[in-house]
Every structure is written in structure tokens, then in C-alpha cells.
Amino acid sequence: MIQIPLPKDVRLHLKSRTLELVYADGTFELTAEYLRVHSPSAEVRGHGIGQETLQTGKKLVAIRSVEPSGNYALKIVFDDGHDSGLYTWEYLHDLAHNHADYWQRYLTKLAESGGSRDGGLIARS
């Protein structure tokens, strides 16, 4: 059995909308958007292969709170009302260590679908 390292520290940064995970091999900051679009919930992942729902318009989402769930996971509550799906320590470790690859795959799927990170909102100066 492979032992997944637990983070030495977990910090929620409300202003920058990031979750910081400190491991022995480095510190990783995961944005609320990245965590939201990669939610382990059935709403996002579906109930089987090919049933995933591409998340769009999550660029400005924030994390409202982070709560431990036993000794094996975190429950992340987002300000868009999403609060289902538990982020296990194994899944968070995977998200942190494979961030570049997963983010690029998400951006590619978003472009292929004609979706948008900002939900079609236009920023005003």
C-alpha cells in the first residue's frame, strides 16, 4: 500500500482565494477556481466515465470555508453554493502535484467546448 503524505500545514487565504498545502517536498497554492472545477463531487464528476460535467464561469469563485472530515479529507465550501464532494488527502496531493497538467487539460476542454472561465462576463474598467 502506497502511503500518501499528509500536508504539514493547510492554510486558507481568503483574499487571494487560494488553499495553501505545505508538504515535505514543497508548498502548493491551489486557487478556488482550480479546486472548484476539479471537485470530486458527483455533480462535477458524474456517476461514471464520460458523465463528467465541464464547469464554466468559475473564475471568480471563492472558498467560504474549509472543514475537516474525519482524518481523511477536507470539505470545501465555495461561495457559489457548491459544498458537496470530499477532497481526500490523496486527491489533494494529486491535485497539487499534477496542477500544470490538470489545469492545461481543463483549459483545453473549455476551449473545445466554447466555454468560458468568466461565464461570459465582460470586465469593465
MOPAC internal coordinates of N, CA, C and O (Angstrom, degrees):
PM7 1SCF
backbone

  N    0.0000 0     0.00 0     0.00 0    0    0    0
  C    1.4429 1     0.00 0     0.00 0    1    0    0
  C    1.5341 1   109.64 1     0.00 0    2    1    0
  O    1.2310 1   120.88 1   -50.30 1    3    2    1
  N    1.3214 1   115.93 1   129.70 1    3    2    1
  C    1.4592 1   120.97 1   179.83 1    5    3    2
  C    1.5246 1   109.02 1   -82.23 1    6    5    3
  O    1.2310 1   121.13 1   -48.39 1    7    6    5
  N    1.3270 1   115.45 1   131.61 1    7    6    5
  C    1.4545 1   120.70 1   179.34 1    9    7    6
  C    1.5283 1   109.12 1   -90.70 1   10    9    7
  O    1.2310 1   120.61 1   -60.32 1   11   10    9
  N    1.3249 1   116.44 1   119.68 1   11   10    9
  C    1.4614 1   121.24 1   177.26 1   13   11   10
  C    1.5203 1   108.08 1   -84.72 1   14   13   11
  O    1.2310 1   120.28 1   -54.12 1   15   14   13
  N    1.3366 1   117.07 1   125.88 1   15   14   13
  C    1.4588 1   118.34 1  -179.11 1   17   15   14
  C    1.5274 1   111.68 1   -68.20 1   18   17   15
  O    1.2310 1   121.45 1   -43.11 1   19   18   17
  N    1.3173 1   114.82 1   136.89 1   19   18   17
  C    1.4561 1   120.25 1   175.02 1   21   19   18
  C    1.5210 1   108.54 1   -84.18 1   22   21   19
  O    1.2310 1   120.29 1   -32.13 1   23   22   21
  N    1.3216 1   117.04 1   147.87 1   23   22   21
  C    1.4631 1   117.95 1   176.51 1   25   23   22
  C    1.5231 1   109.55 1   -67.39 1   26   25   23
  O    1.2310 1   120.96 1   -33.52 1   27   26   25
  N    1.3357 1   115.77 1   146.48 1   27   26   25
  C    1.4589 1   121.11 1   176.62 1   29   27   26
  C    1.5190 1   109.88 1   -75.99 1   30   29   27
  O    1.2310 1   120.81 1   155.18 1   31   30   29
  N    1.3435 1   116.05 1   -24.82 1   31   30   29
  C    1.4563 1   120.64 1   179.99 1   33   31   30
  C    1.5205 1   109.05 1  -154.72 1   34   33   31
  O    1.2310 1   121.15 1   -30.30 1   35   34   33
  N    1.3207 1   115.40 1   149.70 1   35   34   33
  C    1.4624 1   122.75 1   176.59 1   37   35   34
  C    1.5188 1   106.03 1  -132.83 1   38   37   35
  O    1.2310 1   120.68 1   -55.30 1   39   38   37
  N    1.3372 1   116.30 1   124.70 1   39   38   37
  C    1.4617 1   120.40 1  -179.20 1   41   39   38
  C    1.5183 1   109.97 1  -130.10 1   42   41   39
  O    1.2310 1   121.28 1   -48.04 1   43   42   41
  N    1.3210 1   115.16 1   131.96 1   43   42   41
  C    1.4568 1   121.19 1   174.85 1   45   43   42
  C    1.5196 1   107.96 1   -96.87 1   46   45   43
  O    1.2310 1   120.72 1   -55.60 1   47   46   45
  N    1.3229 1   116.22 1   124.40 1   47   46   45
  C    1.4690 1   122.47 1   177.81 1   49   47   46
  C    1.5256 1   107.35 1  -108.65 1   50   49   47
  O    1.2310 1   120.99 1   -80.33 1   51   50   49
  N    1.3291 1   115.71 1    99.67 1   51   50   49
  C    1.4621 1   120.61 1  -175.83 1   53   51   50
  C    1.5242 1   112.47 1   -63.77 1   54   53   51
  O    1.2310 1   120.16 1   136.45 1   55   54   53
  N    1.3188 1   117.30 1   -43.55 1   55   54   53
  C    1.4673 1   120.55 1  -175.78 1   57   55   54
  C    1.5302 1   112.24 1   -63.40 1   58   57   55
  O    1.2310 1   120.56 1   135.14 1   59   58   57
  N    1.3305 1   116.53 1   -44.86 1   59   58   57
  C    1.4718 1   119.82 1  -179.21 1   61   59   58
  C    1.5276 1   112.15 1   -89.23 1   62   61   59
  O    1.2310 1   120.40 1   178.92 1   63   62   61
  N    1.3374 1   116.83 1    -1.08 1   63   62   61
  C    1.4725 1   122.72 1   178.87 1   65   63   62
  C    1.5307 1   111.29 1    54.79 1   66   65   63
  O    1.2310 1   121.13 1  -130.45 1   67   66   65
  N    1.3319 1   115.45 1    49.55 1   67   66   65
  C    1.4627 1   120.14 1   179.39 1   69   67   66
  C    1.5265 1   110.64 1  -131.60 1   70   69   67
  O    1.2310 1   122.02 1   -24.27 1   71   70   69
  N    1.3236 1   113.74 1   155.73 1   71   70   69
  C    1.4509 1   122.27 1   171.89 1   73   71   70
  C    1.5182 1   106.14 1  -113.54 1   74   73   71
  O    1.2310 1   121.04 1   -59.10 1   75   74   73
  N    1.3186 1   115.61 1   120.90 1   75   74   73
  C    1.4608 1   121.10 1  -178.45 1   77   75   74
  C    1.5213 1   109.16 1   -99.42 1   78   77   75
  O    1.2310 1   121.01 1   -52.86 1   79   78   77
  N    1.3230 1   115.68 1   127.14 1   79   78   77
  C    1.4596 1   122.80 1   177.83 1   81   79   78
  C    1.5241 1   108.08 1  -116.88 1   82   81   79
  O    1.2310 1   120.87 1   -56.33 1   83   82   81
  N    1.3224 1   115.95 1   123.67 1   83   82   81
  C    1.4636 1   120.86 1  -178.60 1   85   83   82
  C    1.5248 1   108.29 1  -107.22 1   86   85   83
  O    1.2310 1   121.15 1   -65.16 1   87   86   85
  N    1.3309 1   115.40 1   114.84 1   87   86   85
  C    1.4641 1   122.32 1   177.73 1   89   87   86
  C    1.5226 1   108.82 1  -112.02 1   90   89   87
  O    1.2310 1   120.61 1   -12.29 1   91   90   89
  N    1.3105 1   116.43 1   167.71 1   91   90   89
  C    1.4600 1   121.16 1   177.99 1   93   91   90
  C    1.5274 1   110.88 1   -59.75 1   94   93   91
  O    1.2310 1   120.34 1   149.28 1   95   94   93
  N    1.3474 1   116.96 1   -30.72 1   95   94   93
  C    1.4664 1   120.13 1  -177.08 1   97   95   94
  C    1.5296 1   113.36 1   -98.18 1   98   97   95
  O    1.2310 1   119.79 1  -169.33 1   99   98   97
  N    1.3200 1   118.01 1    10.67 1   99   98   97
  C    1.4564 1   118.97 1   175.96 1  101   99   98
  C    1.5146 1   113.29 1   149.11 1  102  101   99
  O    1.2310 1   121.91 1    -8.91 1  103  102  101
  N    1.3193 1   113.94 1   171.09 1  103  102  101
  C    1.4555 1   122.53 1   178.36 1  105  103  102
  C    1.5208 1   108.26 1  -110.75 1  106  105  103
  O    1.2310 1   120.85 1   -45.72 1  107  106  105
  N    1.3197 1   115.98 1   134.28 1  107  106  105
  C    1.4557 1   121.95 1  -176.02 1  109  107  106
  C    1.5228 1   109.15 1  -126.24 1  110  109  107
  O    1.2310 1   120.67 1   -49.19 1  111  110  109
  N    1.3317 1   116.33 1   130.81 1  111  110  109
  C    1.4622 1   120.62 1   175.23 1  113  111  110
  C    1.5159 1   107.93 1  -110.14 1  114  113  111
  O    1.2310 1   121.20 1   -61.13 1  115  114  113
  N    1.3235 1   115.31 1   118.87 1  115  114  113
  C    1.4546 1   121.41 1  -179.50 1  117  115  114
  C    1.5234 1   108.01 1  -108.08 1  118  117  115
  O    1.2310 1   120.39 1   -53.73 1  119  118  117
  N    1.3261 1   116.86 1   126.27 1  119  118  117
  C    1.4566 1   119.91 1  -178.80 1  121  119  118
  C    1.5207 1   110.59 1   -72.84 1  122  121  119
  O    1.2310 1   121.34 1   -22.80 1  123  122  121
  N    1.3217 1   115.05 1   157.20 1  123  122  121
  C    1.4618 1   120.44 1   176.74 1  125  123  122
  C    1.5280 1   109.54 1   -59.48 1  126  125  123
  O    1.2310 1   120.21 1   140.02 1  127  126  125
  N    1.3121 1   117.20 1   -39.98 1  127  126  125
  C    1.4646 1   120.54 1   179.92 1  129  127  126
  C    1.5247 1   110.83 1   -60.93 1  130  129  127
  O    1.2310 1   120.17 1   132.58 1  131  130  129
  N    1.3228 1   117.29 1   -47.42 1  131  130  129
  C    1.4667 1   122.09 1   179.54 1  133  131  130
  C    1.5316 1   110.77 1   -59.09 1  134  133  131
  O    1.2310 1   120.63 1   133.51 1  135  134  133
  N    1.3251 1   116.40 1   -46.49 1  135  134  133
  C    1.4601 1   120.14 1   179.68 1  137  135  134
  C    1.5245 1   111.56 1   -65.79 1  138  137  135
  O    1.2310 1   120.57 1   141.67 1  139  138  137
  N    1.3344 1   116.51 1   -38.33 1  139  138  137
  C    1.4716 1   120.20 1  -177.72 1  141  139  138
  C    1.5249 1   111.20 1   -67.61 1  142  141  139
  O    1.2310 1   120.14 1   135.71 1  143  142  141
  N    1.3309 1   117.34 1   -44.29 1  143  142  141
  C    1.4710 1   119.45 1  -177.17 1  145  143  142
  C    1.5278 1   111.58 1   -74.55 1  146  145  143
  O    1.2310 1   120.29 1   164.00 1  147  146  145
  N    1.3169 1   117.06 1   -16.00 1  147  146  145
  C    1.4638 1   121.77 1   176.54 1  149  147  146
  C    1.5267 1   111.21 1  -108.70 1  150  149  147
  O    1.2310 1   120.30 1  -154.26 1  151  150  149
  N    1.3064 1   117.04 1    25.74 1  151  150  149
  C    1.4603 1   120.96 1   179.68 1  153  151  150
  C    1.5328 1   110.52 1   -56.98 1  154  153  151
  O    1.2310 1   120.72 1   -41.58 1  155  154  153
  N    1.3329 1   116.23 1   138.42 1  155  154  153
  C    1.4646 1   119.40 1   178.10 1  157  155  154
  C    1.5344 1   112.73 1   -79.96 1  158  157  155
  O    1.2310 1   119.68 1  -172.24 1  159  158  157
  N    1.3094 1   118.22 1     7.76 1  159  158  157
  C    1.4688 1   121.25 1  -176.79 1  161  159  158
  C    1.5247 1   111.88 1   -71.24 1  162  161  159
  O    1.2310 1   120.95 1   -22.47 1  163  162  161
  N    1.3253 1   115.79 1   157.53 1  163  162  161
  C    1.4649 1   121.36 1   176.27 1  165  163  162
  C    1.5270 1   110.38 1   -64.78 1  166  165  163
  O    1.2310 1   120.27 1   150.19 1  167  166  165
  N    1.3347 1   117.09 1   -29.81 1  167  166  165
  C    1.4669 1   121.06 1   177.61 1  169  167  166
  C    1.5285 1   111.47 1   -58.33 1  170  169  167
  O    1.2310 1   120.47 1   143.57 1  171  170  169
  N    1.3258 1   116.71 1   -36.43 1  171  170  169
  C    1.4625 1   122.06 1  -178.66 1  173  171  170
  C    1.5250 1   111.06 1   -93.95 1  174  173  171
  O    1.2310 1   119.94 1   130.73 1  175  174  173
  N    1.3149 1   117.71 1   -49.27 1  175  174  173
  C    1.4622 1   122.68 1  -175.96 1  177  175  174
  C    1.5176 1   114.40 1   -80.12 1  178  177  175
  O    1.2310 1   120.44 1   158.84 1  179  178  177
  N    1.3183 1   116.76 1   -21.16 1  179  178  177
  C    1.4538 1   119.87 1  -174.55 1  181  179  178
  C    1.5119 1   110.06 1    78.39 1  182  181  179
  O    1.2310 1   121.17 1     8.31 1  183  182  181
  N    1.3272 1   115.37 1  -171.69 1  183  182  181
  C    1.4660 1   120.01 1  -178.56 1  185  183  182
  C    1.5206 1   112.28 1  -108.51 1  186  185  183
  O    1.2310 1   120.41 1  -168.54 1  187  186  185
  N    1.3319 1   116.83 1    11.46 1  187  186  185
  C    1.4524 1   120.58 1   178.86 1  189  187  186
  C    1.5198 1   110.30 1  -176.68 1  190  189  187
  O    1.2310 1   121.04 1    -7.53 1  191  190  189
  N    1.3078 1   115.62 1   172.47 1  191  190  189
  C    1.4590 1   121.47 1  -179.72 1  193  191  190
  C    1.5207 1   109.94 1   -59.44 1  194  193  191
  O    1.2310 1   120.79 1   -46.30 1  195  194  193
  N    1.3196 1   116.09 1   133.70 1  195  194  193
  C    1.4622 1   121.48 1   178.96 1  197  195  194
  C    1.5175 1   113.92 1    84.43 1  198  197  195
  O    1.2310 1   119.86 1  -178.60 1  199  198  197
  N    1.3285 1   117.88 1     1.40 1  199  198  197
  C    1.4605 1   121.07 1  -179.57 1  201  199  198
  C    1.5304 1   112.26 1  -104.19 1  202  201  199
  O    1.2310 1   120.20 1  -168.57 1  203  202  201
  N    1.3319 1   117.22 1    11.43 1  203  202  201
  C    1.4474 1   121.42 1  -179.59 1  205  203  202
  C    1.5291 1   110.10 1   -64.45 1  206  205  203
  O    1.2310 1   120.95 1   -29.88 1  207  206  205
  N    1.3278 1   115.78 1   150.12 1  207  206  205
  C    1.4567 1   121.40 1   176.01 1  209  207  206
  C    1.5231 1   107.93 1  -115.28 1  210  209  207
  O    1.2310 1   120.71 1   -64.52 1  211  210  209
  N    1.3314 1   116.25 1   115.48 1  211  210  209
  C    1.4558 1   120.99 1   179.96 1  213  211  210
  C    1.5251 1   109.11 1   -65.08 1  214  213  211
  O    1.2310 1   120.97 1   -53.83 1  215  214  213
  N    1.3162 1   115.75 1   126.17 1  215  214  213
  C    1.4584 1   121.50 1  -179.73 1  217  215  214
  C    1.5244 1   109.40 1   -88.07 1  218  217  215
  O    1.2310 1   120.71 1   -50.69 1  219  218  217
  N    1.3129 1   116.24 1   129.31 1  219  218  217
  C    1.4578 1   121.30 1   179.00 1  221  219  218
  C    1.5293 1   109.36 1  -125.28 1  222  221  219
  O    1.2310 1   120.85 1   -17.20 1  223  222  221
  N    1.3289 1   115.97 1   162.80 1  223  222  221
  C    1.4556 1   120.79 1   175.84 1  225  223  222
  C    1.5127 1   115.01 1    66.61 1  226  225  223
  O    1.2310 1   119.91 1  -149.22 1  227  226  225
  N    1.3259 1   117.77 1    30.78 1  227  226  225
  C    1.4722 1   120.60 1  -175.95 1  229  227  226
  C    1.5268 1   112.98 1  -107.68 1  230  229  227
  O    1.2310 1   119.94 1  -168.51 1  231  230  229
  N    1.3289 1   117.73 1    11.49 1  231  230  229
  C    1.4608 1   121.68 1  -176.03 1  233  231  230
  C    1.5309 1   112.89 1   -57.48 1  234  233  231
  O    1.2310 1   120.19 1   142.83 1  235  234  233
  N    1.3190 1   117.23 1   -37.17 1  235  234  233
  C    1.4621 1   120.57 1  -175.64 1  237  235  234
  C    1.5244 1   114.07 1  -100.59 1  238  237  235
  O    1.2310 1   120.05 1  -171.68 1  239  238  237
  N    1.3354 1   117.51 1     8.32 1  239  238  237
  C    1.4640 1   120.29 1  -179.91 1  241  239  238
  C    1.5369 1   109.60 1   -64.41 1  242  241  239
  O    1.2310 1   121.26 1   -32.00 1  243  242  241
  N    1.3145 1   115.19 1   148.00 1  243  242  241
  C    1.4606 1   120.87 1   178.13 1  245  243  242
  C    1.5194 1   108.93 1  -125.63 1  246  245  243
  O    1.2310 1   121.47 1   -16.72 1  247  246  245
  N    1.3136 1   114.79 1   163.28 1  247  246  245
  C    1.4579 1   121.18 1   175.60 1  249  247  246
  C    1.5244 1   107.41 1   -94.29 1  250  249  247
  O    1.2310 1   121.12 1   -55.86 1  251  250  249
  N    1.2998 1   115.47 1   124.14 1  251  250  249
  C    1.4669 1   120.68 1   178.56 1  253  251  250
  C    1.5310 1   110.81 1   -82.78 1  254  253  251
  O    1.2310 1   120.80 1   137.86 1  255  254  253
  N    1.3356 1   116.08 1   -42.14 1  255  254  253
  C    1.4632 1   119.40 1   179.12 1  257  255  254
  C    1.5197 1   110.74 1  -160.12 1  258  257  255
  O    1.2310 1   121.61 1   -18.40 1  259  258  257
  N    1.3218 1   114.52 1   161.60 1  259  258  257
  C    1.4610 1   123.06 1   176.13 1  261  259  258
  C    1.5267 1   106.06 1  -129.95 1  262  261  259
  O    1.2310 1   121.14 1   -53.77 1  263  262  261
  N    1.3310 1   115.43 1   126.23 1  263  262  261
  C    1.4622 1   120.15 1  -176.44 1  265  263  262
  C    1.5291 1   108.87 1  -127.85 1  266  265  263
  O    1.2310 1   120.07 1   -44.02 1  267  266  265
  N    1.3398 1   117.46 1   135.98 1  267  266  265
  C    1.4661 1   119.03 1   175.58 1  269  267  266
  C    1.5191 1   110.54 1   -67.71 1  270  269  267
  O    1.2310 1   120.85 1   -34.31 1  271  270  269
  N    1.3059 1   115.98 1   145.69 1  271  270  269
  C    1.4591 1   121.92 1   174.46 1  273  271  270
  C    1.5177 1   106.58 1  -123.38 1  274  273  271
  O    1.2310 1   120.91 1   -83.53 1  275  274  273
  N    1.3071 1   115.87 1    96.47 1  275  274  273
  C    1.4546 1   120.12 1  -174.09 1  277  275  274
  C    1.5176 1   109.93 1    62.19 1  278  277  275
  O    1.2310 1   120.91 1    32.03 1  279  278  277
  N    1.3123 1   115.86 1  -147.97 1  279  278  277
  C    1.4701 1   120.90 1   178.11 1  281  279  278
  C    1.5142 1   112.22 1  -103.94 1  282  281  279
  O    1.2310 1   120.22 1  -169.37 1  283  282  281
  N    1.3377 1   117.18 1    10.63 1  283  282  281
  C    1.4593 1   118.50 1  -170.79 1  285  283  282
  C    1.5274 1   115.33 1  -120.99 1  286  285  283
  O    1.2310 1   119.56 1   173.36 1  287  286  285
  N    1.3453 1   118.45 1    -6.64 1  287  286  285
  C    1.4577 1   118.28 1  -173.50 1  289  287  286
  C    1.5228 1   112.56 1  -160.45 1  290  289  287
  O    1.2310 1   121.98 1   -10.89 1  291  290  289
  N    1.3438 1   113.82 1   169.11 1  291  290  289
  C    1.4559 1   121.96 1   172.01 1  293  291  290
  C    1.5191 1   108.66 1  -119.43 1  294  293  291
  O    1.2310 1   121.15 1   -37.11 1  295  294  293
  N    1.3074 1   115.41 1   142.89 1  295  294  293
  C    1.4625 1   121.37 1   170.50 1  297  295  294
  C    1.5217 1   105.62 1  -102.65 1  298  297  295
  O    1.2310 1   120.87 1   -57.47 1  299  298  297
  N    1.3205 1   115.95 1   122.53 1  299  298  297
  C    1.4612 1   120.97 1  -179.41 1  301  299  298
  C    1.5199 1   107.76 1  -107.89 1  302  301  299
  O    1.2310 1   120.99 1   -53.49 1  303  302  301
  N    1.3258 1   115.71 1   126.51 1  303  302  301
  C    1.4592 1   121.94 1   178.45 1  305  303  302
  C    1.5263 1   107.77 1  -105.30 1  306  305  303
  O    1.2310 1   121.15 1   -57.96 1  307  306  305
  N    1.3277 1   115.40 1   122.04 1  307  306  305
  C    1.4638 1   121.71 1  -178.28 1  309  307  306
  C    1.5240 1   110.26 1   -99.59 1  310  309  307
  O    1.2310 1   120.58 1   -23.43 1  311  310  309
  N    1.3288 1   116.49 1   156.57 1  311  310  309
  C    1.4592 1   119.80 1  -177.29 1  313  311  310
  C    1.5276 1   114.14 1   -76.39 1  314  313  311
  O    1.2310 1   120.17 1   177.00 1  315  314  313
  N    1.3342 1   117.29 1    -3.00 1  315  314  313
  C    1.4723 1   119.59 1   174.44 1  317  315  314
  C    1.5385 1   110.79 1   -91.39 1  318  317  315
  O    1.2310 1   121.09 1  -171.89 1  319  318  317
  N    1.3315 1   115.51 1     8.11 1  319  318  317
  C    1.4602 1   120.72 1   177.74 1  321  319  318
  C    1.5173 1   114.09 1    94.95 1  322  321  319
  O    1.2310 1   119.87 1   170.01 1  323  322  321
  N    1.3271 1   117.85 1    -9.99 1  323  322  321
  C    1.4622 1   120.93 1  -179.01 1  325  323  322
  C    1.5300 1   109.43 1   -73.94 1  326  325  323
  O    1.2310 1   120.84 1   -54.24 1  327  326  325
  N    1.3280 1   115.99 1   125.76 1  327  326  325
  C    1.4645 1   119.02 1   179.01 1  329  327  326
  C    1.5275 1   112.22 1  -147.88 1  330  329  327
  O    1.2310 1   120.48 1  -161.60 1  331  330  329
  N    1.3238 1   116.68 1    18.40 1  331  330  329
  C    1.4646 1   118.85 1   179.93 1  333  331  330
  C    1.5246 1   110.07 1  -103.86 1  334  333  331
  O    1.2310 1   121.32 1   -23.55 1  335  334  333
  N    1.3029 1   115.07 1   156.45 1  335  334  333
  C    1.4570 1   120.59 1  -177.87 1  337  335  334
  C    1.5150 1   109.47 1    94.14 1  338  337  335
  O    1.2310 1   121.01 1   -51.50 1  339  338  337
  N    1.3102 1   115.68 1   128.50 1  339  338  337
  C    1.4544 1   120.65 1   178.98 1  341  339  338
  C    1.5193 1   109.89 1  -102.58 1  342  341  339
  O    1.2310 1   121.09 1   -49.21 1  343  342  341
  N    1.3131 1   115.52 1   130.79 1  343  342  341
  C    1.4545 1   122.37 1   179.06 1  345  343  342
  C    1.5351 1   106.69 1   -89.31 1  346  345  343
  O    1.2310 1   120.61 1   -81.76 1  347  346  345
  N    1.3297 1   116.45 1    98.24 1  347  346  345
  C    1.4622 1   119.74 1   179.39 1  349  347  346
  C    1.5220 1   109.42 1   -67.93 1  350  349  347
  O    1.2310 1   121.11 1   -20.07 1  351  350  349
  N    1.3316 1   115.47 1   159.93 1  351  350  349
  C    1.4695 1   119.29 1   177.43 1  353  351  350
  C    1.5221 1   110.67 1   -59.01 1  354  353  351
  O    1.2310 1   120.80 1   142.87 1  355  354  353
  N    1.3269 1   116.08 1   -37.13 1  355  354  353
  C    1.4668 1   120.20 1   178.32 1  357  355  354
  C    1.5311 1   110.97 1   -63.52 1  358  357  355
  O    1.2310 1   120.57 1   135.67 1  359  358  357
  N    1.3498 1   116.51 1   -44.33 1  359  358  357
  C    1.4653 1   120.48 1  -179.22 1  361  359  358
  C    1.5287 1   111.03 1   -67.12 1  362  361  359
  O    1.2310 1   120.05 1   138.40 1  363  362  361
  N    1.3363 1   117.52 1   -41.60 1  363  362  361
  C    1.4699 1   120.08 1   178.18 1  365  363  362
  C    1.5244 1   111.30 1   -63.16 1  366  365  363
  O    1.2310 1   120.67 1   139.70 1  367  366  365
  N    1.3339 1   116.32 1   -40.30 1  367  366  365
  C    1.4659 1   120.54 1   177.23 1  369  367  366
  C    1.5311 1   110.02 1   -60.89 1  370  369  367
  O    1.2310 1   120.58 1   135.95 1  371  370  369
  N    1.3238 1   116.49 1   -44.05 1  371  370  369
  C    1.4646 1   121.95 1   178.29 1  373  371  370
  C    1.5327 1   111.01 1   -62.89 1  374  373  371
  O    1.2310 1   120.22 1   133.44 1  375  374  373
  N    1.3191 1   117.19 1   -46.56 1  375  374  373
  C    1.4753 1   120.85 1   179.01 1  377  375  374
  C    1.5264 1   111.27 1   -60.31 1  378  377  375
  O    1.2310 1   120.71 1   139.03 1  379  378  377
  N    1.3243 1   116.24 1   -40.97 1  379  378  377
  C    1.4618 1   120.66 1  -179.15 1  381  379  378
  C    1.5281 1   111.58 1   -67.28 1  382  381  379
  O    1.2310 1   120.80 1   132.90 1  383  382  381
  N    1.3136 1   116.07 1   -47.10 1  383  382  381
  C    1.4624 1   120.15 1  -173.55 1  385  383  382
  C    1.5318 1   114.22 1   -80.86 1  386  385  383
  O    1.2310 1   119.81 1   167.17 1  387  386  385
  N    1.3126 1   117.96 1   -12.83 1  387  386  385
  C    1.4680 1   121.26 1   179.43 1  389  387  386
  C    1.5336 1   111.67 1  -121.75 1  390  389  387
  O    1.2310 1   121.07 1  -154.88 1  391  390  389
  N    1.3121 1   115.56 1    25.12 1  391  390  389
  C    1.4617 1   122.29 1  -174.21 1  393  391  390
  C    1.5372 1   112.51 1   -53.28 1  394  393  391
  O    1.2310 1   120.14 1   127.31 1  395  394  393
  N    1.3118 1   117.34 1   -52.69 1  395  394  393
  C    1.4729 1   120.71 1  -174.95 1  397  395  394
  C    1.5234 1   111.49 1   -57.89 1  398  397  395
  O    1.2310 1   120.34 1   134.30 1  399  398  397
  N    1.3127 1   116.96 1   -45.70 1  399  398  397
  C    1.4670 1   122.00 1  -179.51 1  401  399  398
  C    1.5252 1   111.32 1   -65.32 1  402  401  399
  O    1.2310 1   120.21 1   131.45 1  403  402  401
  N    1.3217 1   117.21 1   -48.55 1  403  402  401
  C    1.4715 1   120.77 1  -178.29 1  405  403  402
  C    1.5232 1   111.82 1   -65.41 1  406  405  403
  O    1.2310 1   120.43 1   141.05 1  407  406  405
  N    1.3411 1   116.78 1   -38.95 1  407  406  405
  C    1.4572 1   119.96 1  -179.79 1  409  407  406
  C    1.5312 1   110.11 1   -66.30 1  410  409  407
  O    1.2310 1   120.38 1   137.74 1  411  410  409
  N    1.3220 1   116.88 1   -42.26 1  411  410  409
  C    1.4624 1   119.58 1   179.68 1  413  411  410
  C    1.5262 1   111.14 1   -64.78 1  414  413  411
  O    1.2310 1   119.95 1   139.59 1  415  414  413
  N    1.3228 1   117.71 1   -40.41 1  415  414  413
  C    1.4686 1   120.81 1   176.82 1  417  415  414
  C    1.5254 1   110.76 1   -60.60 1  418  417  415
  O    1.2310 1   120.82 1   137.74 1  419  418  417
  N    1.3315 1   116.04 1   -42.26 1  419  418  417
  C    1.4711 1   120.42 1   178.70 1  421  419  418
  C    1.5298 1   110.31 1   -62.40 1  422  421  419
  O    1.2310 1   120.11 1   132.71 1  423  422  421
  N    1.3270 1   117.39 1   -47.29 1  423  422  421
  C    1.4644 1   120.76 1  -179.48 1  425  423  422
  C    1.5300 1   111.40 1   -62.10 1  426  425  423
  O    1.2310 1   120.33 1   142.54 1  427  426  425
  N    1.3200 1   116.98 1   -37.46 1  427  426  425
  C    1.4623 1   121.33 1   178.00 1  429  427  426
  C    1.5250 1   110.58 1   -65.24 1  430  429  427
  O    1.2310 1   120.39 1   133.02 1  431  430  429
  N    1.3363 1   116.87 1   -46.98 1  431  430  429
  C    1.4773 1   120.06 1   177.92 1  433  431  430
  C    1.5164 1   111.20 1   -61.51 1  434  433  431
  O    1.2310 1   120.67 1   140.46 1  435  434  433
  N    1.3170 1   116.32 1   -39.54 1  435  434  433
  C    1.4597 1   121.30 1   179.63 1  437  435  434
  C    1.5256 1   110.04 1   -62.39 1  438  437  435
  O    1.2310 1   120.36 1   134.28 1  439  438  437
  N    1.3219 1   116.92 1   -45.72 1  439  438  437
  C    1.4705 1   121.44 1   179.61 1  441  439  438
  C    1.5251 1   110.83 1   -64.77 1  442  441  439
  O    1.2310 1   120.14 1   136.61 1  443  442  441
  N    1.3231 1   117.33 1   -43.39 1  443  442  441
  C    1.4604 1   121.23 1  -179.76 1  445  443  442
  C    1.5231 1   112.51 1   -63.45 1  446  445  443
  O    1.2310 1   120.61 1   149.35 1  447  446  445
  N    1.3452 1   116.44 1   -30.65 1  447  446  445
  C    1.4604 1   120.45 1  -178.29 1  449  447  446
  C    1.5304 1   112.62 1   -88.89 1  450  449  447
  O    1.2310 1   120.70 1   170.93 1  451  450  449
  N    1.3390 1   116.28 1    -9.07 1  451  450  449
  C    1.4586 1   119.93 1  -176.44 1  453  451  450
  C    1.5173 1   111.93 1    77.89 1  454  453  451
  O    1.2310 1   120.81 1  -166.42 1  455  454  453
  N    1.3374 1   116.05 1    13.58 1  455  454  453
  C    1.4615 1   121.22 1  -179.98 1  457  455  454
  C    1.5142 1   111.27 1   -78.80 1  458  457  455
  O    1.2310 1   121.60 1    -5.15 1  459  458  457
  N    1.3253 1   114.54 1   174.85 1  459  458  457
  C    1.4532 1   120.59 1  -176.76 1  461  459  458
  C    1.5182 1   110.17 1  -138.75 1  462  461  459
  O    1.2310 1   120.73 1   -36.32 1  463  462  461
  N    1.3188 1   116.20 1   143.68 1  463  462  461
  C    1.4607 1   120.93 1   176.09 1  465  463  462
  C    1.5171 1   110.81 1   -70.62 1  466  465  463
  O    1.2310 1   120.20 1   148.00 1  467  466  465
  N    1.3235 1   117.23 1   -32.00 1  467  466  465
  C    1.4590 1   120.29 1  -176.95 1  469  467  466
  C    1.5059 1   114.04 1   -96.24 1  470  469  467
  O    1.2310 1   120.18 1  -174.71 1  471  470  469
  N    1.3141 1   117.26 1     5.29 1  471  470  469
  C    1.4724 1   120.31 1   176.55 1  473  471  470
  C    1.5067 1   113.63 1    69.68 1  474  473  471
  O    1.2310 1   120.49 1  -158.87 1  475  474  473
  N    1.3324 1   116.68 1    21.13 1  475  474  473
  C    1.4616 1   120.46 1   179.04 1  477  475  474
  C    1.5155 1   113.85 1    84.06 1  478  477  475
  O    1.2310 1   120.60 1  -174.62 1  479  478  477
  N    1.3457 1   116.46 1     5.38 1  479  478  477
  C    1.4564 1   119.11 1   178.09 1  481  479  478
  C    1.5151 1   110.17 1   -72.82 1  482  481  479
  O    1.2310 1   120.76 1   -36.24 1  483  482  481
  N    1.2957 1   116.15 1   143.76 1  483  482  481
  C    1.4664 1   120.64 1   177.81 1  485  483  482
  C    1.5182 1   107.78 1  -109.00 1  486  485  483
  O    1.2310 1   121.54 1   -55.25 1  487  486  485
  N    1.3312 1   114.65 1   124.75 1  487  486  485
  C    1.4683 1   119.23 1   179.83 1  489  487  486
  C    1.5261 1   109.16 1   -72.91 1  490  489  487
  O    1.2310 1   120.90 1   -42.75 1  491  490  489
  N    1.3070 1   115.89 1   137.25 1  491  490  489
  C    1.4607 1   120.85 1   177.36 1  493  491  490
  C    1.5227 1   108.61 1  -106.56 1  494  493  491
  O    1.2310 1   121.56 1   -36.10 1  495  494  493
  N    1.3331 1   114.61 1   143.90 1  495  494  493
  C    1.4597 1   117.94 1   179.04 1  497  495  494
  C    1.4986 1   110.91 1   -89.65 1  498  497  495
  O    1.2310 1   120.10 1   180.00 1  499  498  497

